[in-house]
Amino acid sequence: MTSALEKSSALEQARTFLKNNPDLDTIEVFLTDLNGVLRGKWIRPNELESLFQNGEFKMPLTSVTPDIWGRDVASLCAKTNDGDGICTPIIQSLRRLPWLKRPTAQLCMQLQDTDNTPWGADPRVVLKKIVAQYQARGLQPVSAPELEFHLFTEDLDNQGVPVLPNTRGNGRLHTGGQLFGVDAMQEQAALIYEIRDTADAMQLPLDGIVKELSPGQYEANLAHLNDPVQVADSTQLIKRVIKGVAQKHGYIASFMAKPFAEHDGNGLHIHTSLLDEAGHNIFDNGTELGTDQLRHAIAGLATTLPECMLMFAPHRNSYRRFIAGSHAPVTPSWGYENRYVALRIPNGAPKARRIEHRVAGADANPYLVQAAILGGMLFGLDNQLTPADPTTETSQHSKRTLPATWQESLASFEQSEFVQSYFGELFQTAFSAIKHAEQQEFERQISAFEYETYWVTA
């Protein structure tokens, strides 16, 4: 619940923002749905104050539960009678969008029921519920995401496949992506500098961008923050910055998990540690091995990973990343300084001991990824679980034990007592219904590959 003092402060900040941006034409007001897509409305600047004063900005409760194509899911509409909820503004998100031609700002919202109860199908609410459990235990999560994406031209080839930009170094050759290539970065310098400058102007914690392994692939690194909700907010908004600036430069920035079968896909890796009330990292015991709490957290993540796989890999394409021999893990393994495991413990100073969770795709909802990671760690800490021994093997030697398909992940998710207990029955029901609807749509479609295979020969 937002206090009267917080509302008053937010209102004053909104008034100051309008005073400092007198040329504004439009404010985009939006929620994040369970698929990570922004859903909202455009308002005029003169409507902003009343939004903070009256708290009567409404959107349907189903605004956060459409399928990936933006269509209502019938069972969820029936559950809510397609009624409205109240949108609470997140004042920290009120920012100008520098890349747009018309003077435009944005404002993120959180969905409440009509009695002002946070709506349990809003992914931001799902994450806040887990964060509150850490706060009740006197613990503060600290996390930093690494977000991979591809740049494409606006074209499709004659097979309907997206086209990668040519490069001066490789021309049209897409054998390799020039990992960490300085000259390759310079070829996109104007775009990358504008992404960085835009993030700075919007006060988003973008540490930097590097060239990644695959052709046309890059990675955005975010700074460590001690507020998981702010981390998820920032990840969502940095994705928007990257997409918006890329479009301005004539490219499509895609966070699709696996655009090409022959190249590595796009991951969302998140580094997480936990601070106690004195600000001490509870994973640090002064050695490379870390504390018992570190191992409890690892065990909780490994135990709950199959049930949370749908939150890390929410789409049909997501499962194309998980191929033996790639950097996407196929087992809930862990190890020290091993980039082939699901849960990597990076080397470095003991005070920085942390877990790098390497399962999620960049197509996943950052609020749900954070919630699943923190929920798994909490489960391990609360139950003092013990993990298997750390591994030094690569995924080339791993036998798949994580769900191999979208359907398997959905079945594990919707039957999970852990998901229901830690994230709420409403979220579990809503996300399951969305994914059932999406799977049914894919099953109805006949692909071009099927026609090419069977049209004449069958």
C-alpha positions in Angstrom: 0.0 0.0 0.0 1.2 3.5 -0.8 1.1 5.9 2.1 -0.3 9.4 1.9 3.2 10.8 2.3 4.5 8.8 -0.6 1.6 9.9 -2.8 2.3 13.5 -1.9 6.0 13.2 -2.7 5.2 11.4 -6.0 2.8 14.2 -6.9 5.4 16.9 -6.3 8.0 14.9 -8.3 5.5 14.7 -11.2 4.8 18.5 -11.0 8.6 19.1 -11.1 9.0 16.8 -14.1 6.3 18.7 -16.0 7.9 22.0 -15.1 11.3 20.8 -16.3 9.8 19.4 -19.6 7.3 22.1 -20.8 7.5 20.9 -24.4 6.1 17.4 -23.7 3.5 16.3 -26.2 2.7 12.8 -24.9 3.2 10.5 -21.9 3.1 6.8 -22.4 1.5 5.1 -19.4 1.9 1.3 -19.3 1.9 -2.0 -17.4 4.2 -4.9 -18.1 2.2 -8.1 -18.9 3.3 -11.6 -17.9 5.1 -12.1 -21.3 7.1 -8.9 -20.6 5.2 -6.8 -23.2 4.2 -3.2 -22.4 0.5 -2.6 -22.4 -1.0 0.9 -21.8 -2.3 4.2 -23.1 -1.1 7.6 -24.2 -2.1 10.6 -22.2 -1.5 14.3 -22.5 0.8 16.0 -20.0 -2.1 18.0 -18.5 -3.6 14.6 -17.3 -0.6 13.6 -15.4 -1.3 15.4 -12.1 -4.8 14.0 -11.8 -3.4 10.5 -12.3 -1.3 11.0 -9.1 -4.0 12.9 -7.2 -7.0 10.8 -7.8 -5.5 7.3 -8.3 -8.3 6.6 -10.8 -6.3 5.5 -13.8 -8.0 2.2 -14.7 -7.1 -0.7 -17.0 -8.7 -4.1 -17.2 -7.2 -6.7 -14.8 -6.6 -8.8 -17.9 -4.2 -6.1 -19.3 -1.4 -8.2 -17.8 -2.6 -11.6 -19.0 -3.0 -11.5 -22.8 -1.2 -14.0 -25.0 1.9 -13.1 -26.9 -0.2 -11.8 -29.8 -2.0 -9.4 -27.4 -5.3 -11.4 -27.4 -7.4 -12.0 -24.3 -7.4 -15.5 -22.8 -11.0 -16.4 -22.4 -10.7 -18.3 -19.1 -9.0 -15.3 -17.5 -11.6 -12.9 -18.7 -14.3 -15.1 -17.3 -12.4 -15.2 -14.0 -12.4 -11.4 -13.6 -15.5 -10.6 -15.6 -13.1 -8.5 -17.6 -13.3 -5.9 -14.9 -11.0 -3.0 -14.3 -8.2 -2.6 -11.8 -6.5 0.6 -10.6 -3.1 1.5 -11.9 -0.6 2.9 -9.4 2.1 5.1 -10.9 5.8 4.3 -10.3 7.3 7.8 -10.0 10.9 6.6 -10.5 10.0 5.5 -14.0 8.8 8.9 -15.2 11.4 9.6 -17.8 11.7 11.3 -21.1 12.3 9.1 -24.2 15.2 10.9 -26.0 15.2 8.9 -29.2 11.6 9.8 -30.3 11.0 12.8 -32.6 8.0 14.0 -30.7 8.6 15.1 -27.1 7.5 12.0 -25.2 7.8 10.6 -21.7 7.0 7.3 -20.1 5.4 6.2 -16.8 5.4 2.6 -15.6 2.4 1.4 -13.5 1.5 -1.4 -11.1 -1.9 -3.0 -11.2 -4.1 -3.1 -8.1 -7.5 -4.7 -7.6 -10.4 -2.3 -6.9 -9.8 -2.6 -3.1 -6.2 -1.5 -3.8 -4.8 -5.0 -3.2 -1.8 -5.6 -5.5 -3.0 -7.8 -8.3 -1.2 -11.1 -8.1 -1.0 -11.6 -11.9 1.1 -8.4 -12.3 4.7 -9.6 -12.7 5.9 -6.7 -10.7 3.7 -7.7 -7.8 4.9 -11.3 -8.1 8.5 -10.1 -7.6 7.6 -7.7 -4.8 6.0 -10.5 -2.9 9.3 -12.5 -2.9 11.4 -9.4 -2.0 9.1 -8.8 1.0 10.0 -12.2 2.3 13.7 -11.3 2.2 13.1 -8.1 4.0 11.2 -10.0 6.7 14.3 -12.0 7.3 16.6 -9.0 7.3 18.2 -9.9 4.0 18.8 -7.6 1.0 19.4 -9.2 -2.5 21.9 -7.5 -4.8 21.8 -8.4 -8.4 23.1 -7.5 -11.9 21.8 -8.8 -15.2 23.7 -9.5 -18.4 21.3 -9.2 -21.4 22.1 -10.5 -24.9 20.5 -9.3 -28.1 20.9 -9.4 -31.9 20.8 -6.6 -34.5 19.0 -7.3 -37.7 18.2 -5.3 -40.8 14.5 -4.6 -41.5 14.5 -7.2 -44.2 13.7 -10.9 -44.5 15.3 -13.2 -47.0 13.4 -15.3 -49.6 12.8 -18.0 -47.0 11.3 -15.5 -44.5 14.4 -15.5 -42.2 15.6 -12.3 -40.6 18.7 -10.8 -42.2 21.9 -10.0 -40.3 23.8 -6.8 -41.2 26.9 -7.2 -43.4 30.1 -6.2 -41.7 33.3 -4.7 -43.1 35.4 -7.5 -41.5 33.3 -10.5 -42.6 31.1 -9.0 -45.4 28.1 -11.4 -45.7 30.0 -14.2 -44.1 28.4 -15.3 -40.8 30.8 -17.9 -39.7 31.8 -16.1 -36.5 30.6 -13.1 -34.6 34.0 -11.5 -33.6 33.6 -12.0 -29.8 34.9 -8.9 -28.0 35.9 -7.5 -31.4 36.9 -3.9 -30.9 36.7 -3.1 -34.7 33.3 -4.9 -34.9 32.0 -2.6 -32.1 33.3 0.5 -34.0 31.2 -0.5 -37.0 28.1 0.2 -34.9 29.6 3.0 -32.8 26.9 5.5 -33.6 24.1 3.2 -32.4 26.0 1.9 -29.4 26.9 5.4 -28.2 23.3 6.5 -28.6 22.1 3.6 -26.5 24.7 4.5 -23.8 23.8 8.2 -23.9 20.1 7.5 -23.8 20.5 5.2 -20.8 22.5 7.9 -19.0 19.9 10.5 -19.8 17.2 8.2 -18.4 19.3 7.4 -15.3 19.3 3.7 -16.1 22.2 1.6 -14.7 23.8 0.5 -18.0 27.4 -0.4 -17.4 28.4 -1.1 -21.0 27.8 -3.1 -24.2 30.2 -5.7 -25.6 30.3 -7.7 -28.8 29.1 -11.2 -28.2 29.9 -14.6 -29.8 27.3 -14.8 -32.6 27.1 -12.6 -35.7 25.2 -9.5 -35.0 25.0 -10.3 -31.3 25.8 -8.0 -28.4 25.5 -8.0 -24.6 24.3 -5.2 -22.4 25.7 -5.3 -18.8 23.8 -3.6 -16.0 25.3 -2.4 -12.7 24.8 -4.2 -9.4 21.8 -2.8 -7.4 20.4 -3.7 -4.0 16.8 -3.5 -5.1 15.6 -6.4 -7.2 12.4 -4.6 -8.3 14.5 -1.6 -9.5 16.8 -4.1 -11.3 13.8 -5.6 -13.1 12.4 -2.2 -13.9 15.8 -1.1 -15.3 16.2 -4.3 -17.4 12.7 -3.8 -18.9 13.4 -0.2 -19.7 16.9 -0.8 -21.1 15.4 -3.4 -23.5 13.1 -0.7 -24.6 16.0 1.8 -25.1 17.9 -0.7 -27.2 14.9 -1.5 -29.3 14.0 2.1 -29.8 17.4 3.4 -30.6 18.0 0.5 -33.0 14.8 1.3 -34.9 15.9 4.9 -35.2 19.1 3.7 -36.9 17.3 1.4 -39.2 17.8 -1.9 -37.3 15.6 -4.4 -35.4 17.1 -5.2 -32.0 15.7 -8.7 -31.0 15.9 -10.5 -27.7 14.5 -13.7 -29.3 16.1 -16.6 -27.5 17.3 -18.5 -30.5 17.1 -16.7 -33.9 19.4 -19.2 -35.7 19.9 -22.9 -35.2 23.6 -22.7 -36.0 24.5 -19.8 -33.7 24.3 -19.3 -29.9 21.1 -17.7 -28.7 20.4 -14.8 -26.4 20.6 -15.3 -22.7 19.6 -13.3 -19.6 22.2 -14.1 -16.9 21.7 -12.6 -13.5 24.4 -12.4 -10.8 22.9 -12.4 -7.2 24.3 -12.1 -3.7 22.6 -11.5 -0.3 23.5 -8.9 2.3 22.5 -9.1 6.0 21.4 -6.1 8.0 25.0 -5.1 8.6 25.7 -5.0 4.9 27.8 -8.2 4.9 27.6 -10.7 2.0 26.3 -13.9 3.6 27.9 -15.9 0.9 31.4 -14.7 1.9 33.5 -16.6 4.5 36.8 -15.2 3.3 37.5 -18.2 1.0 36.9 -19.2 -2.6 34.4 -21.8 -1.5 31.9 -19.5 0.2 29.6 -20.2 3.1 27.0 -22.9 3.9 24.3 -20.3 3.0 25.8 -20.1 -0.5 25.4 -23.9 -0.8 21.9 -23.8 0.6 20.9 -21.2 -2.0 22.5 -23.2 -4.8 20.6 -26.3 -3.7 17.3 -24.4 -3.6 17.9 -23.1 -7.1 18.8 -26.5 -8.4 15.8 -28.1 -6.8 13.2 -25.6 -8.0 14.7 -25.0 -11.5 12.5 -27.6 -13.3 9.4 -26.2 -11.8 10.4 -22.6 -12.7 11.7 -23.5 -16.2 8.6 -21.9 -17.7 9.6 -18.6 -16.1 13.1 -18.8 -17.5 12.0 -20.2 -20.9 8.5 -19.0 -21.6 8.1 -19.4 -25.3 8.3 -22.1 -28.0 11.5 -20.7 -29.4 13.1 -20.6 -25.9 13.8 -24.3 -25.9 16.0 -24.1 -29.0 18.7 -22.6 -26.8 19.1 -25.8 -24.8 21.3 -27.9 -26.9 24.1 -30.1 -25.5 27.5 -28.5 -26.3 26.2 -24.9 -26.2 26.5 -22.5 -23.3 22.8 -22.9 -22.4 22.7 -25.5 -19.6 20.5 -28.7 -19.8 20.9 -29.8 -16.2 20.6 -27.9 -12.8 24.4 -28.2 -12.3 26.7 -25.8 -10.5 30.4 -25.2 -10.3 33.1 -22.7 -9.6 34.2 -20.6 -12.6 32.5 -22.9 -15.1 30.4 -21.2 -17.8 28.7 -24.5 -18.9 26.8 -25.0 -15.7 23.4 -23.6 -14.8 24.6 -21.9 -11.6 28.2 -20.5 -11.9 30.1 -19.2 -8.9 32.5 -16.6 -10.4 36.0 -16.3 -9.1 37.3 -13.1 -7.5 37.4 -11.4 -4.1 35.4 -13.4 -1.5 33.5 -10.3 -0.5 32.0 -10.4 -4.0 31.0 -14.1 -3.8 27.7 -14.5 -5.8 25.7 -16.9 -7.9 25.4 -16.3 -11.7 22.1 -17.9 -12.9 22.7 -18.8 -16.5 19.4 -20.5 -17.6 17.0 -17.7 -18.6 16.7 -16.5 -22.2 16.6 -12.8 -23.0 13.0 -13.4 -24.2 11.9 -14.0 -20.6 10.1 -11.5 -18.4 12.8 -9.9 -16.1 10.4 -9.6 -13.2 9.6 -13.3 -13.3 13.2 -14.3 -13.8 14.2 -12.3 -10.7 11.3 -13.8 -8.8 12.1 -17.3 -9.7 15.8 -16.9 -8.8 15.1 -15.3 -5.4 12.3 -17.8 -4.7 14.6 -20.7 -5.3 17.4 -19.3 -3.2 14.9 -18.6 -0.4 13.6 -22.2 -0.6 17.1 -23.5 -0.2 17.9 -21.2 2.7 14.7 -21.9 4.6 15.1 -25.6 4.2 18.9 -25.7 4.6 19.2 -27.9 1.5 22.5 -29.4 0.5 23.5 -29.4 -3.2 25.2 -32.1 -5.2 29.0 -31.7 -5.6 30.2 -28.9 -8.0 31.0 -30.1 -11.5 33.9 -29.3 -13.8 32.3 -30.9 -16.8 31.0 -29.0 -19.8 27.4 -29.4 -21.1 28.8 -31.6 -23.9 29.0 -34.3 -21.2 25.7 -33.5 -19.6 22.6 -35.7 -19.9 19.5 -33.5 -20.1 17.5 -33.4 -16.9 15.7 -30.1 -17.2 12.4 -30.0 -19.1 13.2 -30.4 -22.8 10.1 -28.9 -24.3 7.7 -26.0 -23.7 4.9 -28.6 -22.9 7.0 -30.3 -20.2 7.8 -27.0 -18.6 4.2 -26.0 -18.5 3.2 -29.3 -16.9 5.9 -29.0 -14.2 5.0 -25.4 -13.5 1.2 -25.7 -13.2 1.5 -28.8 -10.9 4.2 -27.2 -8.7 3.4 -26.6 -5.0 6.5 -24.5 -4.7 5.2 -22.1 -7.4 1.8 -21.8 -5.8 3.2 -21.3 -2.3 6.0 -18.8 -3.2 4.4 -16.8 -6.1 0.7 -17.2 -5.6 -2.2 -19.3 -7.0 -3.4 -16.4 -9.2 -0.1 -16.0 -10.9 0.2 -19.8 -11.4 -3.3 -20.0 -12.9 -2.9 -17.0 -15.1 0.6 -17.9 -16.6 -0.5 -21.5 -17.1 -3.6 -20.4 -19.0 -1.6 -18.0 -21.2 0.9 -20.7 -22.1 -1.9 -23.3 -22.8 -3.5 -20.8 -25.2 -0.2 -20.1 -27.0 0.6 -23.7 -27.4 -2.8 -24.5 -28.8 -2.3 -21.7 -31.4 1.1 -23.1 -32.5 -0.4 -26.6 -32.8 -3.1 -25.2 -35.2 -0.5 -23.7 -37.5 1.0 -25.5 -40.5 4.6 -24.4 -41.2 6.2 -23.8 -44.6 8.6 -26.6 -43.7 5.8 -29.0 -43.4 4.5 -28.0 -46.9 7.9 -28.4 -48.4 8.3 -31.8 -46.8 4.9 -33.4 -47.4 3.0 -31.4 -50.0 4.3 -33.5 -52.9 6.0 -36.5 -51.3 3.2 -37.6 -49.0 
